[in-house]
Structures are given as structure tokens and as C-alpha cells.
């Protein structure tokens, strides 16, 4: 009996054995499932061939990198080849949005910005069918599958995308094209059952390129099986070659120590093999000539003496800067008033009831003089001053102008509410009526909006429904077509007045993007564009969906606007518009 019992224990401890059945206790069934899953994973996991070390970092390690601000090397993939790239994806623990990971951009065989550069599109690691997790004229979103799907870009779970990621691009089958992204936990695939188009002007050149773009994350590249443009980067230690200083103050108040004055300075250090990293002030050595005891301009000398791995470098590197030591400001006085002191706003159904809505102060033309502790006087650059926000309420308001040390003065402004004037848009139909018109392929006429005015365009929007972006797009620009910003129907935009604009107020999108998109094909739309006469513009949209629901979007405080040279136009992307 003992022998039989021992034999049974041996059998029940054999992973992969057939003794357990579906009627076994739960923990046994779970064990069987885990064994089977492990078997499948081991069978499916591909052994990567020809991998070479390629060690470098893409993006700021403090997670501050914005969209389209940092790029990996170019990897050129010939037709008939299979490409592998491995890297560690570092996700910000504080990230609140699913898109704070990376996108892989697929393009033809040209550098970004080149005249012949064209993109197939982009595939992000997160998967959000109702959002913008893939885009591009040559990306078919129906070919995407993922083991992790988000309903909105604020769902929890972006942390699951971090870790060691492997990208495989398979061009070995001339009739198909496929991409796999996997970190062992999340697997996202793109399997196109048609050959990849050739976007190169020379038909004989069938190469494509990919590069990675992080957003709010950073990438530590590890290895690839195709040598990138510029060559591989080894993991061997590297000596510093040069550095560029950031955040050197223009002025330092007399009596401030050099250490305190330079506490926010950082340096981007370039190492051998094209590797770079950002170094904080604590790792830099500062010196000022002449010393800090007297008012006047100083020459800043900054020294860094570490290798890429933090060892002492054989030859330290040096960078230079300048700053001024100044007396402390005792008071300020406005000597000349700003040229514009009457601002406007428009209240549509999209912004009705916003109690906290504010307008920005426009200091153009204003002259502020500072009196220093030694009695000397000097005009202060307006960029060194802070201004209190102005409530979007009709009436007179005081704006407080402040220095860094808390000295202040006031100016008066008046706020009024503008009325909306409907404008005619030409052509009356923009875009092919089968919604086949590609991105930026055609525009309406430009409508100039005078300072302080609001113009409204009314139209019926039609969409291919392929993606949220396949709806109307508003372009804000000057008469010479220089752009202030571009904003889409789906609460997304870019441009000088949009990117990095901390004062920009956005409506935040829809609670249910899927319902919104379905209701946009045939939606009746009103777009209000306001020239606020303070160097900013507002865009508000009310979309009466085909489902009987009214949807809204707004972009308040688009900056860099010249009130005397401001207008707007519409463009298309897989959609068309019929204007009233």
C-alpha cells in the first residue's frame, strides 16, 4: 500500500502528465492550464537569429519627452527580410493615459523632413479601437489584434506595456505583411493579408524604414538583427565628447550662491557612438568668472568628468554660458500700457456654465520698469514677468503683474462677449463624397476673423468611420498660410499655439468614443472660431449626432496668434463636409 501511495504521488507531481482531468480540484486544473499555456508559449516563441548589440536610450529618463520630440535610429528593412528589435520600455509610474508608451512609425526609405519622405502610418503598443492607437493611409486597423484592449485613453493598465519588448516585422512573404509587438504579457499584432505598397519614387527600391517615438516614456534599446543607419552602438563604456547646457538663468540676484543659482541647470551629454543622456546639476561642476560678489555679466564654466557608465573620464568636457548678477528688485512700475486692453470670448453650448473659464493677458507693447535695491532703474523683459489670469466675464478687470521676488503692479483690461456671425465657406462641398480624400489633400478658402470677433461655420459632416480622425479638421493660420494650430473633431491637435501650451483648455473628449464616431457620419456641426484679441484664439464645436445626442469639443486659449492676421480653413482626412 505504501509503495502504491508513493507511486501515485510521483505521478501526480509530473508536470504534463495525463492523470488529472477536468473534474480535478480547481488548483489542479489551474496548474494544468498553466503547464499547457507554458507549452504553447514555448512552442510559439521564436528564436531570434542574428541579433547584434545596439545599446542606446531614446527619450528623457525623467519621462518628460513629449510627442515627436525624440526618435530612435532608422532601421531599414529590405523586402524579403524579417526584422527583430528588442528594447526595454520604461513607463512612467504616474502615467494616467494609455498612449504614454511608444509608437512605431513605418515609412519609405527617406529621412523625416526629406521632400520624398512618406509614411505608411504608425502603430502604438497600446490598443484602443475607438481611439488613435494606429493611424495612417496605409494602415488597416481591422488587421490589428491585441491581448490588452483599452476603451478610452484614461483606462488603467498602461503599466502592463512596460518591460522588455520585442518587435518583429515580417516581409518574407511577398503576399502579406505582418508586425508583432510583445513584452511577454501583452502581444499586439498587425497582420495584413496584402503586400506592402512601395512608397519610394524609385520602384526598384523596395526598402522600408521604421523608427520608434516615445511619449511620456523612454526606451533603452538592446539589440537588433539589421544594422541601423549610423551603425550599432556597443554596450562598452563610452567617453563624453561634448555637452549642451539647458536652463541656465539669464539673471541671478546678488547674494545667491552659485550652487543655488544653477540648481535647475542640466546638460545633455554626447558620448562616443552617438549615445547621449541628460545629466542633472548635482553631477556637474560650476564656476563663475568673475566671482558672484559684484553686479554684472558672468562667464559660466561647467565641467563634466564621467563616462557613460559613471566612471571617471580620461578627459573631462567643458561647456560655457553667461548670466548676469543683478540687484534685487525693490519695485516695478508700468511705464507704457499694452496696445490691447479689450478682450472677447464667445459662449456656445460647448462652454456654457464654465465657472472657471479664464483669458490670458497680452503684454504686447507694455513697458515695465524695475527699481533695484541700489536705486538703479531698468526696463524688464516682459517674458520675465508673471500675469494673473482674467476671468471670462463681461466687465472691467485688474491684471496683477509680478516679478519672481513678488513685487507687483496692476493694469486694467475690459472683457466683452462676442456674437457669432455665420460665414459662407467655399467650396460648398469639401472632399470626395465617398470619403476617399486623403489627409490634407484639399482645403476650403481661408476665412479671416477680425480681432474680437467670432465666426461660425455650419455643415454636415460625413466620415469613412475608419478612425476618430476621419472627420472635419480646422486649420488656424495666417494669410501666408503659416499655422498657429491644427485641431481635429476628436479633441486632438498640434502646432505652435497648441504644443506645450500649459494654458490651453481642452474639453477632454467623449465618454464613449465608439458611439461618437458612429454618430458622426451625417452629423450636423457648428464650429465657432473666436479671435479673442489677446494673442489667443478659441475653437468650439457642437456636433448633433445621428443618434440624437449632441457632442461637444473645445480648444480654449490657442496661443501665438497675431490678432491682426488670423483666419481659419477646413481640411479633410477620409471624410467630406457639406457647408450651409
C-alpha positions in Angstrom: 0.0 0.0 0.0 2.8 2.4 0.9 4.5 1.7 -2.4 1.3 2.3 -4.3 0.8 5.6 -2.5 4.3 6.8 -3.2 3.8 5.8 -6.8 0.6 7.9 -7.0 2.4 10.9 -5.5 5.2 10.6 -8.1 2.6 10.5 -10.9 0.7 13.5 -9.5 3.9 15.5 -9.3 4.7 15.0 -13.0 4.0 18.2 -14.9 2.4 17.4 -18.2 1.1 14.1 -17.2 -2.4 13.0 -18.2 -3.6 11.8 -14.7 -5.6 15.0 -13.9 -8.9 15.6 -15.7 -11.4 18.4 -15.9 -13.1 17.1 -12.7 -10.0 17.6 -10.6 -9.9 20.3 -7.9 -9.6 23.9 -9.0 -5.9 24.2 -8.1 -5.1 21.1 -10.1 -7.0 22.4 -13.1 -5.2 25.8 -12.8 -1.9 24.0 -12.7 -2.7 22.0 -15.8 -3.8 25.2 -17.6 -0.5 27.0 -16.7 1.5 24.0 -17.9 -0.4 23.9 -21.2 0.0 27.7 -21.6 3.7 27.4 -21.0 4.0 24.7 -23.6 2.1 26.8 -26.1 4.2 29.8 -25.4 7.5 27.9 -25.7 6.2 26.4 -29.0 5.2 29.8 -30.4 8.2 31.8 -29.1 10.6 32.4 -32.0 14.3 32.1 -31.6 15.7 35.4 -32.8 18.6 34.9 -35.2 21.4 37.3 -35.9 20.8 39.7 -33.1 23.5 42.3 -32.5 24.0 44.6 -29.5 22.6 48.1 -30.1 22.6 49.9 -26.8 21.3 53.5 -26.5 18.5 55.5 -24.9 15.6 57.3 -26.6 13.7 59.9 -24.6 14.3 61.7 -21.3 14.7 59.4 -18.3 12.5 61.7 -16.3 9.6 60.8 -18.5 9.3 64.4 -19.8 9.6 63.6 -23.5 6.6 64.9 -25.5 5.2 63.5 -28.7 7.5 63.7 -31.8 10.4 65.0 -29.6 12.7 62.0 -29.5 13.4 59.3 -32.2 15.3 56.1 -32.4 17.7 55.3 -35.1 16.3 54.4 -38.6 16.2 50.7 -39.2 16.0 49.9 -43.0 14.2 46.6 -43.8 14.7 45.1 -47.3 11.9 43.2 -49.0 12.1 39.5 -48.1 13.6 40.0 -44.7 12.4 39.5 -41.2 13.4 42.2 -38.7 13.7 42.0 -34.9 14.3 44.8 -32.4 14.5 44.4 -28.7 14.4 47.2 -26.0 13.3 48.0 -22.5 10.2 50.2 -22.4 10.1 52.4 -19.3 6.6 53.5 -18.4 6.1 56.5 -16.0 4.6 55.1 -12.8 2.5 58.3 -12.6 1.2 57.9 -16.2 -2.6 58.4 -16.5 -3.0 57.9 -20.2 -2.8 54.7 -22.3 -0.8 56.5 -25.0 2.2 57.2 -22.7 4.2 54.4 -24.3 5.7 54.4 -27.8 4.7 54.4 -31.4 6.5 52.6 -34.3 6.5 54.7 -37.4 6.7 52.9 -40.8 8.0 55.0 -43.7 9.6 54.7 -47.1 13.4 54.8 -47.5 13.9 58.6 -46.7 14.7 60.7 -43.7 12.0 62.6 -41.9 11.6 66.0 -43.5 13.0 65.0 -46.8 11.0 66.0 -49.9 10.2 62.4 -50.8 9.6 61.2 -47.2 6.2 59.3 -46.9 4.7 57.4 -44.1 2.7 54.2 -44.2 1.5 55.1 -40.8 2.0 54.4 -37.1 1.3 51.6 -34.7 1.3 52.2 -30.9 1.8 49.5 -28.4 -1.5 50.2 -26.6 -4.6 49.1 -28.3 -7.7 51.4 -28.3 -10.1 50.6 -31.2 -12.1 53.7 -30.6 -9.0 55.9 -30.2 -5.8 56.8 -32.0 -3.6 53.8 -31.3 -2.9 53.3 -35.0 -3.1 55.7 -37.9 -2.0 56.3 -41.5 -3.4 55.9 -45.0 -1.7 52.5 -45.4 -2.6 51.0 -42.0 -5.8 48.9 -42.0 -7.0 48.9 -38.4 -9.1 45.8 -38.9 -5.8 43.9 -39.1 -4.9 44.7 -35.5 -5.3 42.3 -32.6 -4.1 42.6 -29.0 -4.3 40.7 -25.8 -4.9 44.0 -24.0 -7.6 46.5 -25.2 -8.5 49.9 -23.7 -11.8 51.5 -24.2 -10.6 55.1 -23.5 -7.2 56.7 -23.2 -7.7 57.1 -19.5 -8.2 53.4 -18.7 -5.9 51.9 -16.1 -3.2 49.4 -17.2 -0.6 51.4 -19.2 2.0 49.9 -16.8 1.4 46.5 -18.3 3.1 47.7 -21.5 6.4 48.2 -19.8 9.4 45.8 -19.7 11.4 44.1 -22.4 9.6 44.5 -25.8 10.4 42.6 -28.9 9.2 43.9 -32.3 9.2 41.6 -35.3 8.4 42.8 -38.8 8.0 40.0 -41.4 8.5 40.8 -45.0 9.4 37.3 -46.1 6.0 36.5 -47.7 5.5 38.7 -50.8 1.7 38.4 -50.5 1.4 39.6 -46.8 2.9 42.0 -44.3 2.9 41.5 -40.5 4.1 43.2 -37.3 4.3 41.7 -33.8 4.9 43.6 -30.6 5.3 41.6 -27.4 6.6 42.1 -23.9 5.6 38.6 -22.8 2.4 39.9 -21.1 0.9 42.0 -23.9 1.0 40.8 -27.5 -0.2 43.1 -30.3 -0.2 42.0 -33.9 -0.8 43.6 -37.3 -1.4 41.0 -40.0 -2.1 42.5 -43.4 -3.2 40.0 -46.0 -2.0 42.1 -48.9 1.6 43.1 -49.9 3.0 46.3 -48.6 2.8 49.1 -51.1 6.1 50.7 -52.4 6.1 54.4 -51.5 9.6 55.0 -52.9 9.8 57.1 -56.1 12.3 54.5 -57.5 10.3 51.3 -58.0 13.5 49.3 -57.8 14.0 50.4 -54.2 11.6 48.2 -52.2 13.1 49.0 -48.8 11.1 50.5 -45.9 12.1 52.0 -42.7 10.9 52.0 -39.1 11.8 54.2 -36.1 10.4 54.5 -32.6 8.9 57.6 -31.0 8.3 57.6 -27.2 5.8 59.8 -25.4 6.0 60.3 -21.7 8.2 57.3 -21.5 11.7 56.3 -22.5 13.3 53.4 -24.4 16.6 51.6 -23.7 17.4 49.8 -27.0 19.1 46.5 -26.5 19.6 44.6 -29.9 18.6 44.3 -33.5 19.2 41.9 -36.3 19.6 44.6 -39.0 22.2 47.3 -38.6 20.6 50.7 -38.3 21.7 53.8 -40.2 24.7 55.2 -38.2 25.7 51.7 -37.1 25.2 49.6 -33.9 26.1 51.1 -30.5 28.0 48.8 -28.2 27.4 48.3 -24.5 31.1 49.1 -23.8 31.7 52.2 -21.7 31.9 55.4 -23.6 33.8 58.7 -23.1 32.0 62.0 -23.1 32.6 64.1 -26.2 30.6 67.3 -25.7 27.6 68.7 -23.8 24.9 71.3 -24.2 23.6 73.3 -21.3 19.9 73.8 -20.5 18.0 76.1 -18.2 20.9 78.5 -17.5 19.3 81.5 -15.8 19.5 84.9 -17.5 19.8 86.7 -14.2 20.8 85.8 -10.6 20.1 88.1 -7.7 23.2 89.3 -5.9 23.8 87.3 -2.8 22.6 84.0 -4.3 25.2 81.2 -4.1 26.4 79.8 -7.4 25.2 76.3 -6.3 21.6 77.6 -5.7 21.6 79.7 -8.8 22.4 76.7 -11.0 20.3 74.1 -9.2 17.9 73.8 -12.2 20.6 73.6 -14.8 21.1 70.3 -16.7 23.3 69.2 -19.5 22.7 66.9 -22.5 26.0 65.0 -22.8 27.1 63.4 -26.0 29.2 60.3 -25.7 31.0 58.1 -28.2 29.0 56.1 -30.7 26.2 58.7 -30.8 24.9 58.0 -27.3 23.6 60.8 -25.2 21.9 61.3 -21.8 20.7 64.2 -19.6 22.9 65.0 -16.6 21.5 66.9 -13.6 23.2 69.8 -11.9 24.3 67.6 -9.0 26.7 65.8 -11.4 28.2 69.0 -12.9 30.9 71.3 -11.6 30.2 75.0 -11.9 32.5 78.0 -11.8 31.7 81.7 -12.5 34.2 84.4 -13.7 34.4 86.9 -12.3 33.0 85.9 -8.9 29.4 86.4 -7.8 30.1 89.2 -5.3 29.6 92.1 -7.8 26.8 93.0 -10.2 27.4 92.4 -13.9 27.8 89.7 -16.6 29.5 86.5 -15.6 31.1 83.7 -17.7 29.8 80.3 -16.6 32.1 77.3 -16.9 30.6 73.9 -16.5 32.7 70.7 -16.2 31.6 67.0 -16.5 34.1 64.2 -15.9 32.2 60.9 -16.1 31.9 58.2 -18.7 28.6 56.8 -19.8 28.7 54.2 -17.0 29.7 56.8 -14.4 33.4 56.1 -14.2 36.0 58.9 -14.1 36.6 60.0 -17.7 40.2 60.3 -19.0 39.4 63.8 -20.4 36.7 65.9 -18.8 34.5 68.0 -21.1 33.6 71.7 -20.7 30.7 73.8 -21.7 30.2 77.6 -21.4 27.4 80.0 -20.7 26.7 83.5 -19.5 24.4 85.1 -17.0 24.1 88.4 -15.1 24.2 89.1 -11.4 21.7 91.8 -10.6 20.5 93.7 -7.5 17.2 92.6 -6.0 14.1 94.3 -7.5 12.6 96.7 -4.9 9.6 97.7 -7.0 8.1 97.8 -10.5 6.1 100.4 -12.4 4.2 100.2 -15.7 5.6 102.9 -17.9 3.6 102.1 -21.1 0.4 100.3 -21.3 -0.2 97.2 -23.6 -1.5 98.1 -27.0 -4.6 95.8 -26.5 -6.8 96.1 -23.4 -10.2 94.9 -24.7 -10.6 91.1 -24.9 -13.6 89.0 -26.0 -14.8 85.5 -25.6 -17.8 83.5 -27.0 -20.0 81.2 -25.0 -21.6 78.4 -27.0 -23.4 75.3 -25.7 -20.0 73.7 -25.6 -18.8 76.1 -22.9 -22.0 77.3 -21.3 -21.8 77.2 -17.5 -18.0 77.1 -17.3 -17.4 79.0 -14.0 -13.6 78.7 -14.1 -13.0 79.9 -17.7 -10.2 82.4 -17.9 -8.5 84.5 -20.6 -4.7 85.1 -21.0 -3.2 88.6 -20.6 -1.5 90.0 -23.7 1.5 92.2 -22.7 2.4 93.2 -26.2 3.6 96.8 -26.2 3.7 97.0 -22.4 6.9 98.5 -20.8 7.6 97.8 -17.2 10.5 99.5 -15.3 12.1 97.9 -12.3 13.8 99.9 -9.5 16.6 97.8 -7.8 17.8 97.8 -4.3 20.7 100.2 -5.1 18.3 102.7 -6.7 19.1 101.9 -10.3 16.3 101.5 -12.8 15.9 99.2 -15.8 13.2 98.0 -18.2 12.3 94.4 -17.6 11.7 92.0 -20.4 8.0 91.0 -20.3 9.0 87.3 -20.6 10.4 87.5 -17.0 7.1 88.7 -15.6 4.0 86.7 -14.5 0.4 87.8 -15.1 -2.7 86.9 -13.3 -5.5 85.2 -15.4 -8.5 87.2 -16.4 -12.0 85.7 -15.7 -14.1 85.2 -18.8 -16.8 87.6 -17.5 -18.1 90.8 -19.1 -16.7 93.9 -17.4 -13.5 95.6 -16.2 -10.8 93.5 -14.5 -7.4 94.2 -13.0 -4.4 92.2 -14.0 -1.6 91.7 -11.5 1.9 91.8 -12.9 4.5 90.1 -10.7 8.3 89.6 -10.6 10.0 86.4 -9.4 10.6 88.0 -5.9 6.9 89.1 -5.5 7.0 92.7 -6.5 3.8 93.7 -8.4 1.9 96.3 -10.3 -1.5 96.4 -11.9 -3.1 97.2 -15.3 -6.8 97.4 -16.3 -8.4 95.4 -19.1 -12.0 95.1 -20.2 -13.7 91.8 -21.3 -16.7 91.6 -23.6 -18.8 88.8 -25.1 -18.7 88.5 -28.8 -21.6 87.5 -31.1 -21.3 84.7 -33.6 -21.6 85.6 -37.3 -22.2 82.8 -39.8 -19.9 82.8 -42.7 -20.1 81.1 -46.1 -17.4 78.5 -46.9 -16.2 77.7 -50.3 -16.3 75.2 -51.9 -19.6 74.3 -50.5 -18.6 70.6 -50.6 -15.1 69.7 -49.4 -13.8 66.2 -50.1 -14.9 63.3 -52.3 -18.4 62.2 -51.4 -17.3 58.6 -51.0 -14.9 59.9 -48.2 -11.9 58.7 -50.1 -10.0 62.0 -49.9 -6.6 61.6 -48.2 -5.2 63.7 -45.4 -4.6 67.4 -46.2 -5.4 66.7 -49.9 -7.8 69.7 -50.1 -8.8 72.8 -48.1 -11.6 75.3 -48.1 -11.0 79.0 -48.6 -9.4 80.9 -45.7 -11.8 83.0 -43.6 -10.2 85.9 -41.9 -11.5 86.5 -38.4 -11.1 90.2 -37.2 -9.9 90.9 -33.7 -12.6 90.4 -31.1 -15.0 88.6 -33.5 -16.5 85.1 -33.6 -17.4 83.4 -36.9 -19.4 80.2 -37.1 -19.4 77.7 -39.9 -22.3 75.2 -40.2 -22.1 72.0 -42.2 -23.0 68.3 -42.4 -20.0 66.0 -41.6 -19.6 62.7 -43.3 -17.0 60.1 -42.3 -15.5 56.9 -43.5 -15.7 55.8 -39.9 -12.3 54.1 -40.1 -10.9 56.2 -37.3 -11.8 59.1 -35.0 -9.6 61.4 -37.1 -11.6 60.7 -40.2 -13.8 63.7 -39.6 -13.5 67.5 -40.0 -10.3 69.3 -39.3 -9.9 73.0 -38.5 -6.7 74.8 -39.5 -5.8 78.1 -37.8 -3.3 80.2 -39.8 -2.0 83.5 -41.1 -2.7 84.9 -44.5 0.6 83.5 -45.7 -0.5 80.0 -44.5 1.8 79.9 -41.5 0.0 77.8 -39.0 -1.0 78.6 -35.4 -2.6 75.2 -34.8 -4.5 72.4 -36.3 -7.4 70.9 -34.3 -9.5 67.8 -35.1 -13.0 66.8 -34.4 -11.8 64.2 -31.8 -10.1 66.5 -29.3 -6.6 66.3 -30.7 -4.3 68.9 -32.2 -0.8 70.3 -32.8 1.1 73.4 -33.8 2.9 76.4 -32.3 -0.1 77.5 -30.4 -1.1 74.0 -29.2 2.1 72.0 -28.3 3.4 72.8 -24.9 0.7 75.4 -24.2 0.1 74.9 -20.5 -2.8 77.4 -20.6 -4.7 75.5 -23.3 -8.1 74.2 -22.0 -9.4 71.1 -23.7 -12.9 69.5 -23.4 -11.2 66.1 -22.8 -13.0 64.1 -25.4 -16.1 61.9 -25.3 -17.1 59.4 -22.6 -17.9 56.9 -25.4 -15.7 57.4 -28.5 -17.3 54.5 -30.3 -20.8 56.0 -30.0 -19.4 59.4 -31.0 -17.7 58.0 -34.2 -20.8 56.1 -35.3 -22.9 59.2 -34.9 -20.5 61.4 -37.0 -21.4 60.2 -40.4 -24.2 62.6 -41.2 -23.8 64.8 -38.0 -24.9 68.4 -38.2 -21.9 70.5 -37.0 -21.4 74.1 -35.8 -17.8 75.3 -35.4 -17.2 78.6 -33.7 -13.8 80.3 -34.1 -13.0 83.3 -31.9 -10.2 85.9 -32.3 -10.0 86.9 -28.6 -7.8 90.0 -29.3 -5.3 88.9 -26.7 -2.9 86.8 -28.7 -5.1 83.7 -28.4 -8.0 82.0 -30.2 -10.8 79.6 -29.3 -12.4 76.9 -31.3 -15.7 75.4 -30.1 -17.6 72.6 -31.9 -21.1 71.3 -31.4 -21.9 68.1 -33.2 -25.5 67.0 -33.4 -25.0 63.2 -33.9 -27.2 61.0 -36.0 -28.0 59.2 -32.8 -29.9 62.2 -31.5 -27.1 63.1 -29.0 -25.3 66.5 -29.0 -21.5 66.1 -28.6 -19.1 69.0 -27.9 -15.4 69.8 -28.2 -13.5 72.9 -27.4 -9.9 74.3 -27.6 -9.6 77.4 -25.5 -6.5 79.6 -25.4 -4.6 78.6 -28.6 -1.6 80.9 -28.3 0.9 82.7 -30.6 -2.0 84.3 -32.5 -1.5 87.7 -34.2 -4.9 89.3 -33.8 -4.4 91.3 -37.0 -3.5 88.3 -39.1 -5.8 85.4 -38.1 -8.0 83.1 -40.1 -9.2 79.5 -40.4 -9.9 76.9 -43.0 -11.1 73.3 -43.1 -9.3 70.2 -44.4 -10.2 66.5 -44.8 -9.0 63.1 -43.8 -11.2 60.3 -45.1 -14.3 62.4 -44.8 -16.2 65.2 -46.5 -18.3 68.2 -45.5 -21.3 69.9 -47.0 -21.5 73.5 -45.9 -24.6 75.6 -45.4 
